């Protein structure tokens, strides 16, 4: 992902907050760039019973290697996740891959 928007990721006392735009029912699951000032994440799961949220959480966990928790946006496309026990610079580096 080229140049992370400052508002897409921000430092938090417990780690890093990530603002995410989710596209459910995609052909594959991936972190696919940016959507305005958010990280764009495509997931194959449908937005039913929290399945898309869980797939986004697992995808972020695999990329970042730390616990990731949904903080807000459980029913909308715009979500905020908290990646715990990681520094902002490390998140930016791992998302740039």
KEBA-835183 format. One record per atom (N, C-alpha, C): x, y, z; atom name; residue in three letters. Coordinates in nm, 3 decimals. Example, Ala and Ser with C-alpha at 12.3 -4.5 7.8 and 13.67 -1.06 7.14 Angstrom:
REM residues 2
PT        px        py        pz   atomo   residuo
PT     1.319    -0.569     0.780       N       ALA
PT     1.230    -0.450     0.780      CA       ALA
PT     1.320    -0.330     0.780       C       ALA
PT     1.285    -0.225     0.708       N       SER
PT     1.367    -0.106     0.714      CA       SER
PT     1.290     0.003     0.787       C       SER
END
This chain:
REM residues 97
PT        px        py        pz   atomo   residuo
PT     0.086    -0.116     0.000       N       UNK
PT     0.000     0.000     0.000      CA       UNK
PT     0.090     0.122     0.000       C       UNK
PT     0.069     0.211    -0.094       N       UNK
PT     0.153     0.330    -0.102      CA       UNK
PT     0.108     0.433     0.000       C       UNK
PT     0.200     0.506     0.055       N       UNK
PT     0.179     0.613     0.152      CA       UNK
PT     0.048     0.607     0.229       C       UNK
PT     0.059     0.563     0.350       N       UNK
PT    -0.058     0.548     0.438      CA       UNK
PT    -0.107     0.686     0.481       C       UNK
PT    -0.235     0.711     0.469       N       UNK
PT    -0.296     0.835     0.515      CA       UNK
PT    -0.281     0.844     0.667       C       UNK
PT    -0.248     0.962     0.714       N       UNK
PT    -0.230     0.982     0.858      CA       UNK
PT    -0.359     0.954     0.934       C       UNK
PT    -0.474     0.975     0.872       N       UNK
PT    -0.598     0.950     0.943      CA       UNK
PT    -0.642     0.803     0.935       C       UNK
PT    -0.581     0.724     0.847       N       UNK
PT    -0.615     0.582     0.837      CA       UNK
PT    -0.558     0.504     0.954       C       UNK
PT    -0.442     0.545     1.003       N       UNK
PT    -0.380     0.481     1.118      CA       UNK
PT    -0.337     0.589     1.216       C       UNK
PT    -0.357     0.563     1.344       N       UNK
PT    -0.317     0.662     1.444      CA       UNK
PT    -0.276     0.590     1.572       C       UNK
PT    -0.183     0.652     1.641       N       UNK
PT    -0.133     0.596     1.766      CA       UNK
PT    -0.243     0.598     1.872       C       UNK
PT    -0.239     0.499     1.959       N       UNK
PT    -0.334     0.484     2.069      CA       UNK
PT    -0.252     0.432     2.188       C       UNK
PT    -0.291     0.463     2.311       N       UNK
PT    -0.212     0.414     2.427      CA       UNK
PT    -0.195     0.262     2.429       C       UNK
PT    -0.289     0.186     2.373       N       UNK
PT    -0.280     0.040     2.372      CA       UNK
PT    -0.226    -0.018     2.242       C       UNK
PT    -0.194     0.067     2.144       N       UNK
PT    -0.145     0.019     2.016      CA       UNK
PT    -0.170     0.118     1.906       C       UNK
PT    -0.243     0.073     1.802       N       UNK
PT    -0.270     0.158     1.685      CA       UNK
PT    -0.415     0.140     1.642       C       UNK
PT    -0.482     0.252     1.615       N       UNK
PT    -0.618     0.250     1.562      CA       UNK
PT    -0.610     0.248     1.410       C       UNK
PT    -0.693     0.164     1.347       N       UNK
PT    -0.697     0.153     1.202      CA       UNK
PT    -0.839     0.182     1.155       C       UNK
PT    -0.853     0.282     1.068       N       UNK
PT    -0.983     0.312     1.007      CA       UNK
PT    -0.991     0.233     0.878       C       UNK
PT    -1.096     0.153     0.864       N       UNK
PT    -1.106     0.057     0.755      CA       UNK
PT    -1.238     0.075     0.680       C       UNK
PT    -1.233     0.062     0.548       N       UNK
PT    -1.353     0.057     0.463      CA       UNK
PT    -1.362    -0.085     0.411       C       UNK
PT    -1.471    -0.153     0.439       N       UNK
PT    -1.484    -0.296     0.406      CA       UNK
PT    -1.574    -0.316     0.285       C       UNK
PT    -1.528    -0.401     0.194       N       UNK
PT    -1.607    -0.441     0.078      CA       UNK
PT    -1.635    -0.591     0.094       C       UNK
PT    -1.755    -0.627     0.141       N       UNK
PT    -1.788    -0.769     0.159      CA       UNK
PT    -1.822    -0.836     0.027       C       UNK
PT    -1.829    -0.969     0.031       N       UNK
PT    -1.864    -1.051    -0.086      CA       UNK
PT    -1.773    -1.024    -0.206       C       UNK
PT    -1.645    -1.004    -0.180       N       UNK
PT    -1.548    -0.985    -0.288      CA       UNK
PT    -1.501    -1.119    -0.341       C       UNK
PT    -1.433    -1.119    -0.453       N       UNK
PT    -1.384    -1.243    -0.511      CA       UNK
PT    -1.267    -1.301    -0.433       C       UNK
PT    -1.198    -1.217    -0.355       N       UNK
PT    -1.091    -1.264    -0.267      CA       UNK
PT    -1.076    -1.169    -0.149       C       UNK
PT    -1.009    -1.217    -0.045       N       UNK
PT    -0.987    -1.135     0.074      CA       UNK
PT    -0.847    -1.076     0.067       C       UNK
PT    -0.841    -0.941     0.081       N       UNK
PT    -0.711    -0.874     0.071      CA       UNK
PT    -0.721    -0.731     0.123       C       UNK
PT    -0.607    -0.679     0.162       N       UNK
PT    -0.595    -0.537     0.190      CA       UNK
PT    -0.560    -0.476     0.055       C       UNK
PT    -0.650    -0.394     0.002       N       UNK
PT    -0.635    -0.356    -0.138      CA       UNK
PT    -0.601    -0.210    -0.164       C       UNK
PT    -0.559    -0.137    -0.065       N       UNK
PT    -0.521     0.002    -0.087      CA       UNK
PT    -0.595     0.096     0.005       C       UNK
PT    -0.641     0.207    -0.053       N       UNK
PT    -0.710     0.308     0.026      CA       UNK
PT    -0.846     0.338    -0.032       C       UNK
PT    -0.933     0.383     0.054       N       UNK
PT    -1.065     0.435     0.015      CA       UNK
PT    -1.076     0.568     0.087       C       UNK
PT    -1.042     0.676     0.020       N       UNK
PT    -1.036     0.806     0.086      CA       UNK
PT    -0.929     0.805     0.193       C       UNK
PT    -0.968     0.831     0.316       N       UNK
PT    -0.872     0.834     0.427      CA       UNK
PT    -0.878     0.706     0.510       C       UNK
PT    -0.923     0.596     0.447       N       UNK
PT    -0.933     0.468     0.518      CA       UNK
PT    -0.856     0.360     0.443       C       UNK
PT    -0.827     0.252     0.513       N       UNK
PT    -0.765     0.135     0.452      CA       UNK
PT    -0.877     0.053     0.389       C       UNK
PT    -0.863     0.019     0.262       N       UNK
PT    -0.966    -0.059     0.193      CA       UNK
PT    -0.935    -0.207     0.208       C       UNK
PT    -1.033    -0.281     0.260       N       UNK
PT    -1.017    -0.425     0.280      CA       UNK
PT    -1.133    -0.496     0.210       C       UNK
PT    -1.100    -0.588     0.122       N       UNK
PT    -1.200    -0.670     0.054      CA       UNK
PT    -1.204    -0.806     0.123       C       UNK
PT    -1.324    -0.855     0.149       N       UNK
PT    -1.337    -0.987     0.209      CA       UNK
PT    -1.441    -1.068     0.133       C       UNK
PT    -1.421    -1.198     0.129       N       UNK
PT    -1.514    -1.287     0.061      CA       UNK
PT    -1.641    -1.308     0.141       C       UNK
PT    -1.635    -1.293     0.271       N       UNK
PT    -1.749    -1.319     0.359      CA       UNK
PT    -1.861    -1.218     0.336       C       UNK
PT    -1.984    -1.263     0.356       N       UNK
PT    -2.099    -1.171     0.348      CA       UNK
PT    -2.111    -1.091     0.478       C       UNK
PT    -2.180    -0.977     0.471       N       UNK
PT    -2.196    -0.894     0.592      CA       UNK
PT    -2.312    -0.944     0.678       C       UNK
PT    -2.309    -1.070     0.714       N       UNK
PT    -2.417    -1.130     0.792      CA       UNK
PT    -2.360    -1.196     0.916       C       UNK
PT    -2.425    -1.176     1.027       N       UNK
PT    -2.387    -1.239     1.154      CA       UNK
PT    -2.242    -1.212     1.192       C       UNK
PT    -2.189    -1.097     1.153       N       UNK
PT    -2.052    -1.061     1.190      CA       UNK
PT    -1.944    -1.135     1.114       C       UNK
PT    -1.980    -1.209     1.009       N       UNK
PT    -1.879    -1.289     0.937      CA       UNK
PT    -1.777    -1.202     0.865       C       UNK
PT    -1.821    -1.094     0.801       N       UNK
PT    -1.726    -1.004     0.733      CA       UNK
PT    -1.634    -0.938     0.835       C       UNK
PT    -1.690    -0.896     0.948       N       UNK
PT    -1.607    -0.833     1.053      CA       UNK
PT    -1.498    -0.929     1.100       C       UNK
PT    -1.534    -1.053     1.122       N       UNK
PT    -1.437    -1.152     1.170      CA       UNK
PT    -1.330    -1.179     1.063       C       UNK
PT    -1.370    -1.182     0.937       N       UNK
PT    -1.271    -1.204     0.832      CA       UNK
PT    -1.174    -1.086     0.822       C       UNK
PT    -1.223    -0.964     0.837       N       UNK
PT    -1.135    -0.847     0.838      CA       UNK
PT    -1.039    -0.856     0.957       C       UNK
PT    -1.092    -0.890     1.073       N       UNK
PT    -1.007    -0.902     1.192      CA       UNK
PT    -0.897    -1.005     1.171       C       UNK
PT    -0.932    -1.121     1.116       N       UNK
PT    -0.831    -1.226     1.091      CA       UNK
PT    -0.728    -1.182     0.988       C       UNK
PT    -0.772    -1.113     0.885       N       UNK
PT    -0.681    -1.064     0.782      CA       UNK
PT    -0.581    -0.964     0.840       C       UNK
PT    -0.630    -0.872     0.923       N       UNK
PT    -0.541    -0.775     0.988      CA       UNK
PT    -0.447    -0.846     1.085       C       UNK
PT    -0.497    -0.944     1.159       N       UNK
PT    -0.414    -1.021     1.251      CA       UNK
PT    -0.299    -1.089     1.176       C       UNK
PT    -0.331    -1.153     1.064       N       UNK
PT    -0.227    -1.222     0.985      CA       UNK
PT    -0.122    -1.124     0.933       C       UNK
PT    -0.164    -1.006     0.890       N       UNK
PT    -0.071    -0.908     0.835      CA       UNK
PT     0.014    -0.844     0.945       C       UNK
PT    -0.049    -0.812     1.058       N       UNK
PT     0.020    -0.737     1.164      CA       UNK
PT     0.085    -0.826     1.268       C       UNK
PT     0.032    -0.946     1.289       N       UNK
PT     0.090    -1.037     1.387      CA       UNK
PT     0.058    -1.005     1.532       C       UNK
PT    -0.045    -0.924     1.554       N       UNK
PT    -0.087    -0.889     1.690      CA       UNK
PT    -0.239    -0.897     1.699       C       UNK
PT    -0.289    -0.901     1.824       N       UNK
PT    -0.433    -0.906     1.848      CA       UNK
PT    -0.499    -0.782     1.789       C       UNK
PT    -0.609    -0.801     1.718       N       UNK
PT    -0.684    -0.691     1.656      CA       UNK
PT    -0.829    -0.702     1.701       C       UNK
PT    -0.883    -0.590     1.746       N       UNK
PT    -1.018    -0.588     1.801      CA       UNK
PT    -1.104    -0.484     1.730       C       UNK
PT    -1.227    -0.520     1.694       N       UNK
PT    -1.321    -0.426     1.636      CA       UNK
PT    -1.369    -0.331     1.746       C       UNK
PT    -1.350    -0.201     1.725       N       UNK
PT    -1.386    -0.100     1.824      CA       UNK
PT    -1.518    -0.033     1.790       C       UNK
PT    -1.540    -0.006     1.660       N       UNK
PT    -1.666     0.055     1.620      CA       UNK
PT    -1.696     0.022     1.475       C       UNK
PT    -1.825     0.034     1.438       N       UNK
PT    -1.867     0.012     1.302      CA       UNK
PT    -1.911    -0.130     1.273       C       UNK
PT    -1.962    -0.200     1.371       N       UNK
PT    -1.999    -0.341     1.354      CA       UNK
PT    -2.100    -0.364     1.242       C       UNK
PT    -2.186    -0.267     1.213       N       UNK
PT    -2.290    -0.290     1.112      CA       UNK
PT    -2.272    -0.207     0.985       C       UNK
PT    -2.167    -0.127     0.976       N       UNK
PT    -2.146    -0.046     0.856      CA       UNK
PT    -2.019    -0.087     0.784       C       UNK
PT    -1.995    -0.024     0.670       N       UNK
PT    -1.872    -0.053     0.595      CA       UNK
PT    -1.750     0.014     0.656       C       UNK
PT    -1.771     0.128     0.721       N       UNK
PT    -1.662     0.200     0.785      CA       UNK
PT    -1.644     0.146     0.926       C       UNK
PT    -1.524     0.098     0.956       N       UNK
PT    -1.497     0.034     1.085      CA       UNK
PT    -1.368     0.089     1.145       C       UNK
PT    -1.356     0.075     1.275       N       UNK
PT    -1.232     0.110     1.344      CA       UNK
PT    -1.187    -0.012     1.422       C       UNK
PT    -1.062    -0.051     1.398       N       UNK
PT    -1.001    -0.163     1.469      CA       UNK
PT    -0.886    -0.111     1.554       C       UNK
PT    -0.861    -0.179     1.665       N       UNK
PT    -0.746    -0.150     1.749      CA       UNK
PT    -0.649    -0.267     1.740       C       UNK
PT    -0.529    -0.238     1.692       N       UNK
PT    -0.422    -0.338     1.690      CA       UNK
PT    -0.342    -0.315     1.818       C       UNK
PT    -0.343    -0.414     1.906       N       UNK
PT    -0.281    -0.399     2.039      CA       UNK
PT    -0.132    -0.432     2.039       C       UNK
PT    -0.060    -0.360     2.125       N       UNK
PT     0.082    -0.388     2.152      CA       UNK
PT     0.169    -0.384     2.026       C       UNK
PT     0.151    -0.278     1.947       N       UNK
PT     0.232    -0.258     1.827      CA       UNK
PT     0.248    -0.107     1.809       C       UNK
PT     0.359    -0.067     1.750       N       UNK
PT     0.388     0.075     1.728      CA       UNK
PT     0.337     0.119     1.591       C       UNK
PT     0.307     0.246     1.580       N       UNK
PT     0.254     0.303     1.457      CA       UNK
PT     0.345     0.277     1.336       C       UNK
PT     0.474     0.298     1.353       N       UNK
PT     0.569     0.279     1.242      CA       UNK
PT     0.570     0.134     1.194       C       UNK
PT     0.556     0.041     1.286       N       UNK
PT     0.555    -0.101     1.250      CA       UNK
PT     0.429    -0.134     1.169       C       UNK
PT     0.315    -0.079     1.209       N       UNK
PT     0.190    -0.102     1.136      CA       UNK
PT     0.202    -0.046     0.995       C       UNK
PT     0.251     0.075     0.982       N       UNK
PT     0.264     0.138     0.851      CA       UNK
PT     0.356     0.052     0.762       C       UNK
PT     0.466     0.004     0.816       N       UNK
PT     0.556    -0.082     0.740      CA       UNK
PT     0.492    -0.212     0.696       C       UNK
PT     0.419    -0.276     0.786       N       UNK
PT     0.356    -0.404     0.754      CA       UNK
PT     0.241    -0.389     0.656       C       UNK
PT     0.170    -0.276     0.661       N       UNK
PT     0.061    -0.255     0.567      CA       UNK
PT     0.112    -0.215     0.429       C       UNK
PT     0.234    -0.162     0.424       N       UNK
PT     0.291    -0.119     0.296      CA       UNK
PT     0.334    -0.236     0.210       C       UNK
PT     0.345    -0.356     0.266       N       UNK
PT     0.390    -0.473     0.190      CA       UNK
PT     0.288    -0.515     0.087       C       UNK
END
